[in-house]
C-alpha cells in the first residue's frame, strides 16, 4: 500500500465521512485504517470511512467502516454522497448511478448544473419493521406505537431500520421538550437491548414534520437520512402524516417520500465536499 493516500471529506445532514477510492489507489489493513482515520480529530472524520470500489453488478461498490474498524451496512447519507463524489471526481458521467452495498443495489439520481451536482436523490431501500431485524423486544412481528415511559412521561414510539436502527417518538411541541433529559433515557431504554438513535418529532401538518435527533453516544445532532425516514415511515404507519413530507431539522429541510409503487424511501437533500487531502500512514498500516 502507498505511504500516503488521497481522501475526500464529505458532509450530508447529520454525518461526516471520509471517502477513499480504491479505483486509483491500493489499500490494505482496512479495519485498522478505519480506526486510524476516525481517531484523527482535526476535522478529518467523525462517522467513519467509506470506500468506493469496483463492482461486477453495479457502477460502483460502497463499503462502510465504523470508527472502531468494523464493517457496517450502508448509511443513507453515505449512499447519496457517493453519487456526488464519483461524478465530481470524474469516475463517471452518469446522472443515474447504481451502487452495490451490503443491503443490496441502491440507486442514486443526480441533478447537474454548470457541471456540478447540486441536488441528489437516493433510493435507500425498503423500510424494515420486523422485530428480528430491529433491536426492539416487542413480542410481535411489527413494532408500531409501543408506549415507552421515561421518567413518568409517556411516549408513543416506533422502531424502524433503514440500514441502522432508529426510533421515533411523536410529541406535541418540540420547543418544550428537554432533549438532554429524554434523549439519553430513550437511547438506553430497556425496550432496546442495544442502544438506538432517537428521533423526537412534531407533526406541524400532514406534509410538514419538525424533528430533533438524539444520536446514541453522541448527543443532539443533525438528523441523518435514516432519521428523517424514520419519522416519515412512523408517521405514515400511525396515520399522522402523508407519504411525502418536508422534514424540518437543524440542518435545514429534507424532502422525504415513501413511494407506494416500489415501497422504497426517496430522499432529496444536499451533500457537500468539505475538502480533499492526503493522509500519511504509519508503518504498521503498510505491512
N, C-alpha and C positions, 0 to 999 in steps of 0.2 A: 504494500500500500504506500502511497505517496506520503512524504513527510508533512505536506500541507494539503488541505482540501478546501475547495470553494463551497460556500454555503450562501443561502438567502434566508433572511428572516422575514416572515410574513405575519400579518395580523388579520384576523377576522373576528367579529364580535365575540368577545369572551375568551379567545385563545391567541397565544403567540407560539409559533412553531419555527423551528429551523428546518429548512428544506435542503436536502443534499441530493444531487443527481448521481446515479450510478451509470448513466448513459455515456458519460465522458470521463469518468474517473473511477478508480478501483478502491473498494473499501473492504475492510476485514474487521474482525472482533466487534461486530455490530452492537452487541449488548453493552460492552464496556465503552464503546464510542458514544452511545446514547447517554450513559451516565456522565461521561466526561463533558459532553456538550451541555447537558442540562445543569451541571453544577457550576457553570461559568455564569456568574450573576451580574455581569456588567452589560446587560441589555442584549444578550445573545438568545437566551431561550428560557421559557418558563414552563411550557406544557409538554415538551418532548421533541422528538426528531422524526421527520418524515423523509423516507427515501423514495425517489422516483426511479423506477426500474423498468427494464424491457418486459414485455408481456406477449405471450403467444395467443391470447384470447381477447385482448383489448388493445387500445392505443398505448396505454401505459399501465404499469402496476404500481400501487402505492403500498408501502409498508410503514406502519406506525410503531414507534418505540416510546414507551413511557420514560419519565426521568430516572426511574430505578433500573432501566435497562431491559425490562420485559417487553415483549412484543404485544401489541394491542390490536383491537378491532378498529375500523375506520372511525373518524370523527367527521361530522357533517361540515364543520368549518374547514377541516383539513382537505376534504374532498373538493370543496369549492375553490380553495386557494390553489390546489394542484392545477386546476384548469387555467387559472391566470398565469401561474408560473411557467407551464410548458409553452404557452402561447408567447408570453413576453420574452422568454429566453430563446425563442426560435426553434424549439423542439418539435413544433407542429404549427401548421397554418389552419388547422381545423377550428371551427367555431362550435362543433358538436363533438365532444370527446368522450370516449368510454374509458373507465378506469377500473382495473381489477383490484379488489380488496378482499380481505378475509371473509367478508359478508356477501360477496358476490360482485357482479358488474354494476357500477354506478355510472350515470350519465351526467355530463356537465354541458351547459349551454352558455356560450359567451356572446355578449353584445360588444361590438368593436366600434370605436370612434377615433378617427385620426390615427389608426394603427395601434391603439391601446385598448385594453379591456376596461370597461367602465361599469359593467354590471355582470353578475354571474348568477345563473340559476342551476341548482343541482337537484337531482332526484336521489334522495339519500335512503330510499328503501321503505319497505312496509313496516308500520309500527307493530311491535310485538307486545302482547299483553299477557301471554301465558305465564302463570306464576313460576313455572320451572325455568323460565328464561329471564325473569326479573327477580332480583334478590328481595322478595317480599313473601312472608309467610301468610298465606291467605286461606288455604284450605279449599279454594275454589279455582276453576280454570281461568276466570277473568277477575281482575282486581280493579273495581270501579267504585268510587265513593266509599272508601273504608274510613270509618271515624277514627281519628287519631287525637288523643287528649295529651296536650302539652301544658304542664303547669296549670291544670284546671281549665284550659281553653280548648274547645273542640274545633278540629279541622276536618273537612271532608277531603280526603287525599287519594289521588290516583297515581299508581306507579306505571311507568312506561319505559321500554327500552328501544332506542334507535341507535344502536352501536355502543352506548353506555347507559347505565340506569339512572333515571331521574324520577322524581315525584313532583306532582303539582298540587298545591292546596289553594282553594279559592277563598278569598276574603272580601269583605265589603269595601274596605278603604285601605289602600296600601300606605297612605300618608300617616296613618295612626298605628302601623304595625311596627313593633320593636323587633327588627330583623336580627339584631345582635343577640337577642334573647331566644327567639323561636327558631332561628336558623340552626344553631348547634343542637338544640333539642330535637329537631326533626331529623337532622343528619344522623344522630346517634340513637334514634328511637328504636325500641326493642322490636318493632314490627319488621325492621330491616336487619337481617343477620350481617350484612355488610353495609358500610356507610354509603350514603346516597346523596347525590346533588338534589337540593330542594328548591323548587320554584314556588313563589307566592304570587298569585295572580288576581287582579281585579278586572271584572268584566264591565267595561265602560258602556258598550253596546254590543250587539251580536257580531259586528265586524271590527271591533276595536278592543284590544286587551292591553292592560298595563302589567308589567312584570318586574319583579325583583328576584334576584338569584342568589342563593347561598351555596357556594361550591364547597364540597367536602374537603376538610382540612385546610381551607384557604380563607374563607370568609365571603363577604359580599363581593360579587364580581359582575362583569358584563355578561349578559345572557348569551350562551352559545347556541348553535343551530339546534342541538338536541333539546335544550331548554325551551326555546321558542316553539318547537314542535310539540313538546310535552304538554304545554299549556293549551295549545290548539286542539290536539287529539283528546286531551282530558275534557276540554270544554264541549267538544262535539259529542263525545260519548255520554255526557251527563246533560245534554240539551241546553248548554249555556251559550253556545256561540255557533256561527256558521262555519263551513269547511274552509272558507277563505277569509283571512283576517289580517289586520295590521297589528303587530305586536310592538308596543312602545316600551322600551327598556333603556338602561343607562347609556347604551351605545348608539341609540337612535331608533329608527323604525325598521323592523324586519317584516317583510311580507311572507306569509305562510299559507299554503293551500294543501289540504288533504284531498287529493284527486280521487273521485269515486270510480273512475274508469279503471285505473291500474292500482288503486289502493296504496299509492305512494305519496310521500310528503315532498312538496316542491318549495324551495326556499329561495327568495331573492334578497340579496344583501351584498354589500361591498366587501372586498378584501384588499389589502394594501401591502405592497412590498416596502418594508421599513428600511432595510439596507442589505447590500451584498458585501461579503467579506471573505477572509481567509482564516482558517483555523490551523495553527501549527500544533502537530500532535506529539505527545510524549513518546519515548521509545517503547514503552510497554504496549502501546496500541499498534505498533508496527510489526510485532512478532507474529 
